[in-house]
């Protein structure tokens, strides 16, 4: 947030990743509660808004968010592992031309990211965080996409897959009492009080 001069950060907990198998995936409410727990000491608002929007692909989610919140300027945050496979995402070029993208470096993905088709295409649109932040404060109209910003912090080298493997029944720690979405304020329950994708 500080590096990019953002007002807030939203953590989107997806109903399901189209590039990953749904087999063995924990229920949305458990994944949501886990995200809230992980973000409890950070200025992050956790949301499962994609379920309400009825979107499954990032390109559609971004379009829906921009339509719903026309006075907000969005920046897409993702790890460098995602940039390495970004060219496999549906309409990834549309995403890149819709919002600035900030990529958080992750250990072990440096070479894969450099070699990725998306990184090659976006390389000429790269700027550092300080320049991006200055443009944002000076004139929001100047920070039109495509823009690629690389952020380097002290990364957590652990993988989510390894963490889940260490505690395969982690989702059972979370009860099924209703919890409210931190962005939409709608309830998220295991029984599905929010509309399923495509039903809205």
Biotite code that builds the C-alpha atoms (Angstrom):
import biotite.structure as struc

atoms = struc.array([
    struc.Atom([0.000, 0.000, 0.000], chain_id="A", res_id=1, res_name="UNK", atom_name="CA", element="C"),
    struc.Atom([2.735, 2.455, 0.970], chain_id="A", res_id=2, res_name="UNK", atom_name="CA", element="C"),
    struc.Atom([4.952, 1.518, -1.972], chain_id="A", res_id=3, res_name="UNK", atom_name="CA", element="C"),
    struc.Atom([2.216, 2.259, -4.507], chain_id="A", res_id=4, res_name="UNK", atom_name="CA", element="C"),
    struc.Atom([0.389, 5.012, -2.611], chain_id="A", res_id=5, res_name="UNK", atom_name="CA", element="C"),
    struc.Atom([-2.858, 3.021, -2.513], chain_id="A", res_id=6, res_name="UNK", atom_name="CA", element="C"),
    struc.Atom([-5.815, 3.943, -0.331], chain_id="A", res_id=7, res_name="UNK", atom_name="CA", element="C"),
    struc.Atom([-6.567, 0.318, 0.569], chain_id="A", res_id=8, res_name="UNK", atom_name="CA", element="C"),
    struc.Atom([-5.909, -3.262, -0.492], chain_id="A", res_id=9, res_name="UNK", atom_name="CA", element="C"),
    struc.Atom([-8.584, -5.857, -1.206], chain_id="A", res_id=10, res_name="UNK", atom_name="CA", element="C"),
    struc.Atom([-7.769, -9.562, -0.963], chain_id="A", res_id=11, res_name="UNK", atom_name="CA", element="C"),
    struc.Atom([-10.060, -11.391, -3.391], chain_id="A", res_id=12, res_name="UNK", atom_name="CA", element="C"),
    struc.Atom([-10.867, -14.900, -2.203], chain_id="A", res_id=13, res_name="UNK", atom_name="CA", element="C"),
    struc.Atom([-11.948, -16.661, -5.365], chain_id="A", res_id=14, res_name="UNK", atom_name="CA", element="C"),
    struc.Atom([-14.905, -19.049, -5.599], chain_id="A", res_id=15, res_name="UNK", atom_name="CA", element="C"),
    struc.Atom([-12.573, -21.179, -7.740], chain_id="A", res_id=16, res_name="UNK", atom_name="CA", element="C"),
    struc.Atom([-9.447, -20.793, -9.863], chain_id="A", res_id=17, res_name="UNK", atom_name="CA", element="C"),
    struc.Atom([-10.186, -21.802, -13.489], chain_id="A", res_id=18, res_name="UNK", atom_name="CA", element="C"),
    struc.Atom([-6.544, -22.899, -13.888], chain_id="A", res_id=19, res_name="UNK", atom_name="CA", element="C"),
    struc.Atom([-6.680, -25.261, -10.907], chain_id="A", res_id=20, res_name="UNK", atom_name="CA", element="C"),
    struc.Atom([-8.679, -28.370, -10.153], chain_id="A", res_id=21, res_name="UNK", atom_name="CA", element="C"),
    struc.Atom([-11.565, -27.895, -7.730], chain_id="A", res_id=22, res_name="UNK", atom_name="CA", element="C"),
    struc.Atom([-10.867, -31.352, -6.316], chain_id="A", res_id=23, res_name="UNK", atom_name="CA", element="C"),
    struc.Atom([-9.807, -31.084, -2.704], chain_id="A", res_id=24, res_name="UNK", atom_name="CA", element="C"),
    struc.Atom([-10.462, -27.319, -2.569], chain_id="A", res_id=25, res_name="UNK", atom_name="CA", element="C"),
    struc.Atom([-11.696, -26.125, 0.821], chain_id="A", res_id=26, res_name="UNK", atom_name="CA", element="C"),
    struc.Atom([-15.123, -24.447, 1.001], chain_id="A", res_id=27, res_name="UNK", atom_name="CA", element="C"),
    struc.Atom([-15.195, -20.746, 0.216], chain_id="A", res_id=28, res_name="UNK", atom_name="CA", element="C"),
    struc.Atom([-16.183, -19.743, 3.743], chain_id="A", res_id=29, res_name="UNK", atom_name="CA", element="C"),
    struc.Atom([-13.190, -21.612, 5.242], chain_id="A", res_id=30, res_name="UNK", atom_name="CA", element="C"),
    struc.Atom([-10.796, -20.026, 2.745], chain_id="A", res_id=31, res_name="UNK", atom_name="CA", element="C"),
    struc.Atom([-12.361, -16.636, 3.452], chain_id="A", res_id=32, res_name="UNK", atom_name="CA", element="C"),
    struc.Atom([-11.995, -17.054, 7.230], chain_id="A", res_id=33, res_name="UNK", atom_name="CA", element="C"),
    struc.Atom([-8.393, -18.157, 6.794], chain_id="A", res_id=34, res_name="UNK", atom_name="CA", element="C"),
    struc.Atom([-7.657, -15.039, 4.720], chain_id="A", res_id=35, res_name="UNK", atom_name="CA", element="C"),
    struc.Atom([-9.258, -12.813, 7.365], chain_id="A", res_id=36, res_name="UNK", atom_name="CA", element="C"),
    struc.Atom([-7.090, -14.487, 10.015], chain_id="A", res_id=37, res_name="UNK", atom_name="CA", element="C"),
    struc.Atom([-3.919, -14.038, 7.932], chain_id="A", res_id=38, res_name="UNK", atom_name="CA", element="C"),
    struc.Atom([-4.715, -10.361, 7.215], chain_id="A", res_id=39, res_name="UNK", atom_name="CA", element="C"),
    struc.Atom([-5.761, -9.440, 10.754], chain_id="A", res_id=40, res_name="UNK", atom_name="CA", element="C"),
    struc.Atom([-2.651, -7.314, 11.411], chain_id="A", res_id=41, res_name="UNK", atom_name="CA", element="C"),
    struc.Atom([-2.543, -5.736, 7.947], chain_id="A", res_id=42, res_name="UNK", atom_name="CA", element="C"),
    struc.Atom([-4.576, -2.918, 6.360], chain_id="A", res_id=43, res_name="UNK", atom_name="CA", element="C"),
    struc.Atom([-6.269, -5.399, 4.020], chain_id="A", res_id=44, res_name="UNK", atom_name="CA", element="C"),
    struc.Atom([-9.998, -5.879, 3.399], chain_id="A", res_id=45, res_name="UNK", atom_name="CA", element="C"),
    struc.Atom([-10.837, -9.475, 2.550], chain_id="A", res_id=46, res_name="UNK", atom_name="CA", element="C"),
    struc.Atom([-13.654, -10.041, 0.067], chain_id="A", res_id=47, res_name="UNK", atom_name="CA", element="C"),
    struc.Atom([-15.366, -12.831, -1.825], chain_id="A", res_id=48, res_name="UNK", atom_name="CA", element="C"),
    struc.Atom([-16.997, -10.299, -4.138], chain_id="A", res_id=49, res_name="UNK", atom_name="CA", element="C"),
    struc.Atom([-16.480, -12.497, -7.205], chain_id="A", res_id=50, res_name="UNK", atom_name="CA", element="C"),
    struc.Atom([-19.193, -14.798, -5.919], chain_id="A", res_id=51, res_name="UNK", atom_name="CA", element="C"),
    struc.Atom([-21.620, -11.873, -5.740], chain_id="A", res_id=52, res_name="UNK", atom_name="CA", element="C"),
    struc.Atom([-20.522, -10.489, -9.115], chain_id="A", res_id=53, res_name="UNK", atom_name="CA", element="C"),
    struc.Atom([-20.929, -13.914, -10.690], chain_id="A", res_id=54, res_name="UNK", atom_name="CA", element="C"),
    struc.Atom([-17.448, -13.736, -12.235], chain_id="A", res_id=55, res_name="UNK", atom_name="CA", element="C"),
    struc.Atom([-14.866, -16.482, -12.420], chain_id="A", res_id=56, res_name="UNK", atom_name="CA", element="C"),
    struc.Atom([-12.169, -15.000, -14.628], chain_id="A", res_id=57, res_name="UNK", atom_name="CA", element="C"),
    struc.Atom([-10.007, -12.031, -13.672], chain_id="A", res_id=58, res_name="UNK", atom_name="CA", element="C"),
    struc.Atom([-10.810, -10.124, -16.867], chain_id="A", res_id=59, res_name="UNK", atom_name="CA", element="C"),
    struc.Atom([-14.529, -10.268, -16.015], chain_id="A", res_id=60, res_name="UNK", atom_name="CA", element="C"),
    struc.Atom([-13.935, -9.457, -12.334], chain_id="A", res_id=61, res_name="UNK", atom_name="CA", element="C"),
    struc.Atom([-11.946, -6.331, -13.192], chain_id="A", res_id=62, res_name="UNK", atom_name="CA", element="C"),
    struc.Atom([-14.598, -5.157, -15.666], chain_id="A", res_id=63, res_name="UNK", atom_name="CA", element="C"),
    struc.Atom([-17.349, -5.747, -13.085], chain_id="A", res_id=64, res_name="UNK", atom_name="CA", element="C"),
    struc.Atom([-15.409, -3.943, -10.326], chain_id="A", res_id=65, res_name="UNK", atom_name="CA", element="C"),
    struc.Atom([-14.744, -0.956, -12.584], chain_id="A", res_id=66, res_name="UNK", atom_name="CA", element="C"),
    struc.Atom([-18.432, -0.814, -13.505], chain_id="A", res_id=67, res_name="UNK", atom_name="CA", element="C"),
    struc.Atom([-19.580, -1.103, -9.890], chain_id="A", res_id=68, res_name="UNK", atom_name="CA", element="C"),
    struc.Atom([-17.019, 1.383, -8.517], chain_id="A", res_id=69, res_name="UNK", atom_name="CA", element="C"),
    struc.Atom([-16.481, 3.903, -11.365], chain_id="A", res_id=70, res_name="UNK", atom_name="CA", element="C"),
    struc.Atom([-14.865, 6.507, -9.087], chain_id="A", res_id=71, res_name="UNK", atom_name="CA", element="C"),
    struc.Atom([-12.138, 4.117, -7.902], chain_id="A", res_id=72, res_name="UNK", atom_name="CA", element="C"),
    struc.Atom([-8.854, 3.441, -9.675], chain_id="A", res_id=73, res_name="UNK", atom_name="CA", element="C"),
    struc.Atom([-7.851, -0.201, -9.330], chain_id="A", res_id=74, res_name="UNK", atom_name="CA", element="C"),
    struc.Atom([-4.381, -1.753, -9.424], chain_id="A", res_id=75, res_name="UNK", atom_name="CA", element="C"),
    struc.Atom([-4.081, -5.527, -9.840], chain_id="A", res_id=76, res_name="UNK", atom_name="CA", element="C"),
    struc.Atom([-1.645, -7.042, -7.311], chain_id="A", res_id=77, res_name="UNK", atom_name="CA", element="C"),
    struc.Atom([-0.222, -10.504, -7.900], chain_id="A", res_id=78, res_name="UNK", atom_name="CA", element="C"),
    struc.Atom([2.827, -12.620, -7.162], chain_id="A", res_id=79, res_name="UNK", atom_name="CA", element="C"),
    struc.Atom([5.566, -13.182, -9.728], chain_id="A", res_id=80, res_name="UNK", atom_name="CA", element="C"),
    struc.Atom([4.475, -16.839, -9.919], chain_id="A", res_id=81, res_name="UNK", atom_name="CA", element="C"),
    struc.Atom([1.257, -15.532, -11.494], chain_id="A", res_id=82, res_name="UNK", atom_name="CA", element="C"),
    struc.Atom([3.135, -13.343, -13.955], chain_id="A", res_id=83, res_name="UNK", atom_name="CA", element="C"),
    struc.Atom([5.031, -16.443, -15.109], chain_id="A", res_id=84, res_name="UNK", atom_name="CA", element="C"),
    struc.Atom([1.710, -18.005, -16.223], chain_id="A", res_id=85, res_name="UNK", atom_name="CA", element="C"),
    struc.Atom([-0.192, -14.777, -16.944], chain_id="A", res_id=86, res_name="UNK", atom_name="CA", element="C"),
    struc.Atom([-0.253, -15.503, -20.691], chain_id="A", res_id=87, res_name="UNK", atom_name="CA", element="C"),
    struc.Atom([-2.515, -18.514, -19.921], chain_id="A", res_id=88, res_name="UNK", atom_name="CA", element="C"),
    struc.Atom([-5.165, -16.341, -18.268], chain_id="A", res_id=89, res_name="UNK", atom_name="CA", element="C"),
    struc.Atom([-8.303, -15.574, -20.263], chain_id="A", res_id=90, res_name="UNK", atom_name="CA", element="C"),
    struc.Atom([-7.907, -12.270, -22.144], chain_id="A", res_id=91, res_name="UNK", atom_name="CA", element="C"),
    struc.Atom([-4.702, -11.417, -20.310], chain_id="A", res_id=92, res_name="UNK", atom_name="CA", element="C"),
    struc.Atom([-3.921, -8.611, -22.756], chain_id="A", res_id=93, res_name="UNK", atom_name="CA", element="C"),
    struc.Atom([-7.290, -7.047, -21.911], chain_id="A", res_id=94, res_name="UNK", atom_name="CA", element="C"),
    struc.Atom([-6.402, -7.227, -18.220], chain_id="A", res_id=95, res_name="UNK", atom_name="CA", element="C"),
    struc.Atom([-3.052, -5.549, -18.857], chain_id="A", res_id=96, res_name="UNK", atom_name="CA", element="C"),
    struc.Atom([-4.729, -2.727, -20.780], chain_id="A", res_id=97, res_name="UNK", atom_name="CA", element="C"),
    struc.Atom([-7.467, -2.302, -18.146], chain_id="A", res_id=98, res_name="UNK", atom_name="CA", element="C"),
    struc.Atom([-5.476, -1.797, -14.926], chain_id="A", res_id=99, res_name="UNK", atom_name="CA", element="C"),
    struc.Atom([-1.910, -1.189, -13.812], chain_id="A", res_id=100, res_name="UNK", atom_name="CA", element="C"),
    struc.Atom([-0.339, -4.430, -12.580], chain_id="A", res_id=101, res_name="UNK", atom_name="CA", element="C"),
    struc.Atom([1.978, -4.607, -9.574], chain_id="A", res_id=102, res_name="UNK", atom_name="CA", element="C"),
    struc.Atom([3.939, -7.838, -9.239], chain_id="A", res_id=103, res_name="UNK", atom_name="CA", element="C"),
    struc.Atom([5.349, -8.936, -5.887], chain_id="A", res_id=104, res_name="UNK", atom_name="CA", element="C"),
    struc.Atom([8.580, -10.877, -6.324], chain_id="A", res_id=105, res_name="UNK", atom_name="CA", element="C"),
    struc.Atom([8.512, -14.463, -5.028], chain_id="A", res_id=106, res_name="UNK", atom_name="CA", element="C"),
    struc.Atom([11.556, -16.672, -4.490], chain_id="A", res_id=107, res_name="UNK", atom_name="CA", element="C"),
    struc.Atom([12.231, -19.190, -7.232], chain_id="A", res_id=108, res_name="UNK", atom_name="CA", element="C"),
    struc.Atom([10.228, -17.476, -9.980], chain_id="A", res_id=109, res_name="UNK", atom_name="CA", element="C"),
    struc.Atom([12.763, -14.929, -11.227], chain_id="A", res_id=110, res_name="UNK", atom_name="CA", element="C"),
    struc.Atom([13.811, -16.811, -14.378], chain_id="A", res_id=111, res_name="UNK", atom_name="CA", element="C"),
    struc.Atom([10.300, -18.057, -15.189], chain_id="A", res_id=112, res_name="UNK", atom_name="CA", element="C"),
    struc.Atom([8.968, -14.518, -14.907], chain_id="A", res_id=113, res_name="UNK", atom_name="CA", element="C"),
    struc.Atom([11.686, -13.043, -17.101], chain_id="A", res_id=114, res_name="UNK", atom_name="CA", element="C"),
    struc.Atom([11.046, -15.697, -19.756], chain_id="A", res_id=115, res_name="UNK", atom_name="CA", element="C"),
    struc.Atom([7.249, -15.407, -19.738], chain_id="A", res_id=116, res_name="UNK", atom_name="CA", element="C"),
    struc.Atom([5.449, -14.035, -22.832], chain_id="A", res_id=117, res_name="UNK", atom_name="CA", element="C"),
    struc.Atom([3.474, -11.579, -20.697], chain_id="A", res_id=118, res_name="UNK", atom_name="CA", element="C"),
    struc.Atom([6.607, -10.161, -19.083], chain_id="A", res_id=119, res_name="UNK", atom_name="CA", element="C"),
    struc.Atom([8.196, -9.775, -22.523], chain_id="A", res_id=120, res_name="UNK", atom_name="CA", element="C"),
    struc.Atom([5.180, -7.830, -23.788], chain_id="A", res_id=121, res_name="UNK", atom_name="CA", element="C"),
    struc.Atom([4.886, -5.651, -20.683], chain_id="A", res_id=122, res_name="UNK", atom_name="CA", element="C"),
    struc.Atom([8.613, -4.963, -20.260], chain_id="A", res_id=123, res_name="UNK", atom_name="CA", element="C"),
    struc.Atom([8.423, -1.644, -22.115], chain_id="A", res_id=124, res_name="UNK", atom_name="CA", element="C"),
    struc.Atom([5.622, -0.496, -19.786], chain_id="A", res_id=125, res_name="UNK", atom_name="CA", element="C"),
    struc.Atom([7.637, -1.098, -16.618], chain_id="A", res_id=126, res_name="UNK", atom_name="CA", element="C"),
    struc.Atom([8.083, 1.655, -14.049], chain_id="A", res_id=127, res_name="UNK", atom_name="CA", element="C"),
    struc.Atom([9.318, 1.681, -10.484], chain_id="A", res_id=128, res_name="UNK", atom_name="CA", element="C"),
    struc.Atom([7.001, 2.087, -7.523], chain_id="A", res_id=129, res_name="UNK", atom_name="CA", element="C"),
    struc.Atom([8.226, 5.599, -6.662], chain_id="A", res_id=130, res_name="UNK", atom_name="CA", element="C"),
    struc.Atom([7.409, 6.893, -10.148], chain_id="A", res_id=131, res_name="UNK", atom_name="CA", element="C"),
    struc.Atom([4.016, 5.184, -10.095], chain_id="A", res_id=132, res_name="UNK", atom_name="CA", element="C"),
    struc.Atom([3.217, 6.660, -6.681], chain_id="A", res_id=133, res_name="UNK", atom_name="CA", element="C"),
    struc.Atom([4.257, 10.157, -7.831], chain_id="A", res_id=134, res_name="UNK", atom_name="CA", element="C"),
    struc.Atom([2.091, 9.919, -10.945], chain_id="A", res_id=135, res_name="UNK", atom_name="CA", element="C"),
    struc.Atom([-0.837, 8.762, -8.829], chain_id="A", res_id=136, res_name="UNK", atom_name="CA", element="C"),
    struc.Atom([-0.587, 11.720, -6.449], chain_id="A", res_id=137, res_name="UNK", atom_name="CA", element="C"),
    struc.Atom([0.095, 14.264, -9.211], chain_id="A", res_id=138, res_name="UNK", atom_name="CA", element="C"),
    struc.Atom([-2.493, 13.279, -11.754], chain_id="A", res_id=139, res_name="UNK", atom_name="CA", element="C"),
    struc.Atom([-4.521, 10.077, -11.682], chain_id="A", res_id=140, res_name="UNK", atom_name="CA", element="C"),
    struc.Atom([-5.302, 10.499, -15.378], chain_id="A", res_id=141, res_name="UNK", atom_name="CA", element="C"),
    struc.Atom([-1.671, 9.799, -16.258], chain_id="A", res_id=142, res_name="UNK", atom_name="CA", element="C"),
    struc.Atom([-1.551, 6.277, -14.861], chain_id="A", res_id=143, res_name="UNK", atom_name="CA", element="C"),
    struc.Atom([-3.428, 4.574, -17.632], chain_id="A", res_id=144, res_name="UNK", atom_name="CA", element="C"),
    struc.Atom([-2.630, 0.937, -18.311], chain_id="A", res_id=145, res_name="UNK", atom_name="CA", element="C"),
    struc.Atom([-0.627, -0.891, -19.357], chain_id="A", res_id=146, res_name="UNK", atom_name="CA", element="C"),
    struc.Atom([1.773, -0.317, -16.475], chain_id="A", res_id=147, res_name="UNK", atom_name="CA", element="C"),
    struc.Atom([3.895, -2.980, -14.795], chain_id="A", res_id=148, res_name="UNK", atom_name="CA", element="C"),
    struc.Atom([5.466, -2.297, -11.405], chain_id="A", res_id=149, res_name="UNK", atom_name="CA", element="C"),
    struc.Atom([7.717, -4.841, -9.679], chain_id="A", res_id=150, res_name="UNK", atom_name="CA", element="C"),
    struc.Atom([7.743, -4.781, -5.883], chain_id="A", res_id=151, res_name="UNK", atom_name="CA", element="C"),
    struc.Atom([10.527, -6.376, -3.854], chain_id="A", res_id=152, res_name="UNK", atom_name="CA", element="C"),
    struc.Atom([10.015, -7.080, -0.171], chain_id="A", res_id=153, res_name="UNK", atom_name="CA", element="C"),
    struc.Atom([11.266, -9.697, 2.248], chain_id="A", res_id=154, res_name="UNK", atom_name="CA", element="C"),
    struc.Atom([9.212, -12.563, 0.847], chain_id="A", res_id=155, res_name="UNK", atom_name="CA", element="C"),
    struc.Atom([7.801, -15.519, 2.724], chain_id="A", res_id=156, res_name="UNK", atom_name="CA", element="C"),
    struc.Atom([9.482, -18.450, 1.009], chain_id="A", res_id=157, res_name="UNK", atom_name="CA", element="C"),
    struc.Atom([6.836, -20.972, 2.098], chain_id="A", res_id=158, res_name="UNK", atom_name="CA", element="C"),
    struc.Atom([4.389, -22.219, -0.516], chain_id="A", res_id=159, res_name="UNK", atom_name="CA", element="C"),
    struc.Atom([0.646, -22.425, 0.113], chain_id="A", res_id=160, res_name="UNK", atom_name="CA", element="C"),
    struc.Atom([0.698, -25.990, -1.208], chain_id="A", res_id=161, res_name="UNK", atom_name="CA", element="C"),
    struc.Atom([3.317, -27.023, 1.358], chain_id="A", res_id=162, res_name="UNK", atom_name="CA", element="C"),
    struc.Atom([1.430, -25.311, 4.179], chain_id="A", res_id=163, res_name="UNK", atom_name="CA", element="C"),
    struc.Atom([-1.802, -27.106, 3.247], chain_id="A", res_id=164, res_name="UNK", atom_name="CA", element="C"),
    struc.Atom([0.041, -30.430, 2.979], chain_id="A", res_id=165, res_name="UNK", atom_name="CA", element="C"),
    struc.Atom([1.332, -29.944, 6.541], chain_id="A", res_id=166, res_name="UNK", atom_name="CA", element="C"),
    struc.Atom([-2.228, -29.613, 7.838], chain_id="A", res_id=167, res_name="UNK", atom_name="CA", element="C"),
    struc.Atom([-4.554, -31.333, 5.345], chain_id="A", res_id=168, res_name="UNK", atom_name="CA", element="C"),
    struc.Atom([-7.656, -30.810, 7.511], chain_id="A", res_id=169, res_name="UNK", atom_name="CA", element="C"),
    struc.Atom([-7.011, -27.121, 8.160], chain_id="A", res_id=170, res_name="UNK", atom_name="CA", element="C"),
    struc.Atom([-10.477, -26.051, 6.942], chain_id="A", res_id=171, res_name="UNK", atom_name="CA", element="C"),
    struc.Atom([-12.158, -27.978, 9.769], chain_id="A", res_id=172, res_name="UNK", atom_name="CA", element="C"),
    struc.Atom([-10.748, -25.402, 12.226], chain_id="A", res_id=173, res_name="UNK", atom_name="CA", element="C"),
    struc.Atom([-13.322, -22.902, 10.990], chain_id="A", res_id=174, res_name="UNK", atom_name="CA", element="C"),
    struc.Atom([-16.938, -23.135, 12.088], chain_id="A", res_id=175, res_name="UNK", atom_name="CA", element="C"),
    struc.Atom([-19.927, -22.399, 9.923], chain_id="A", res_id=176, res_name="UNK", atom_name="CA", element="C"),
    struc.Atom([-21.280, -19.337, 11.772], chain_id="A", res_id=177, res_name="UNK", atom_name="CA", element="C"),
    struc.Atom([-22.005, -16.498, 9.313], chain_id="A", res_id=178, res_name="UNK", atom_name="CA", element="C"),
    struc.Atom([-19.220, -14.014, 8.681], chain_id="A", res_id=179, res_name="UNK", atom_name="CA", element="C"),
    struc.Atom([-19.610, -10.781, 6.732], chain_id="A", res_id=180, res_name="UNK", atom_name="CA", element="C"),
    struc.Atom([-17.634, -9.792, 3.670], chain_id="A", res_id=181, res_name="UNK", atom_name="CA", element="C"),
    struc.Atom([-15.348, -6.862, 4.520], chain_id="A", res_id=182, res_name="UNK", atom_name="CA", element="C"),
    struc.Atom([-16.148, -5.054, 1.245], chain_id="A", res_id=183, res_name="UNK", atom_name="CA", element="C"),
    struc.Atom([-19.769, -5.913, 0.412], chain_id="A", res_id=184, res_name="UNK", atom_name="CA", element="C"),
    struc.Atom([-20.864, -6.610, 4.029], chain_id="A", res_id=185, res_name="UNK", atom_name="CA", element="C"),
    struc.Atom([-22.925, -9.553, 2.789], chain_id="A", res_id=186, res_name="UNK", atom_name="CA", element="C"),
    struc.Atom([-22.861, -12.817, 4.750], chain_id="A", res_id=187, res_name="UNK", atom_name="CA", element="C"),
    struc.Atom([-20.596, -15.658, 3.677], chain_id="A", res_id=188, res_name="UNK", atom_name="CA", element="C"),
    struc.Atom([-21.738, -19.040, 4.909], chain_id="A", res_id=189, res_name="UNK", atom_name="CA", element="C"),
    struc.Atom([-21.089, -22.647, 4.026], chain_id="A", res_id=190, res_name="UNK", atom_name="CA", element="C"),
    struc.Atom([-24.734, -22.983, 3.012], chain_id="A", res_id=191, res_name="UNK", atom_name="CA", element="C"),
    struc.Atom([-24.307, -20.306, 0.364], chain_id="A", res_id=192, res_name="UNK", atom_name="CA", element="C"),
    struc.Atom([-26.429, -17.281, 1.205], chain_id="A", res_id=193, res_name="UNK", atom_name="CA", element="C"),
    struc.Atom([-24.609, -15.355, -1.497], chain_id="A", res_id=194, res_name="UNK", atom_name="CA", element="C"),
    struc.Atom([-25.574, -15.996, -5.126], chain_id="A", res_id=195, res_name="UNK", atom_name="CA", element="C"),
    struc.Atom([-23.552, -18.580, -6.974], chain_id="A", res_id=196, res_name="UNK", atom_name="CA", element="C"),
    struc.Atom([-21.548, -17.467, -10.059], chain_id="A", res_id=197, res_name="UNK", atom_name="CA", element="C"),
    struc.Atom([-23.827, -16.905, -13.022], chain_id="A", res_id=198, res_name="UNK", atom_name="CA", element="C"),
    struc.Atom([-27.003, -16.642, -10.950], chain_id="A", res_id=199, res_name="UNK", atom_name="CA", element="C"),
    struc.Atom([-26.921, -12.875, -10.391], chain_id="A", res_id=200, res_name="UNK", atom_name="CA", element="C"),
])
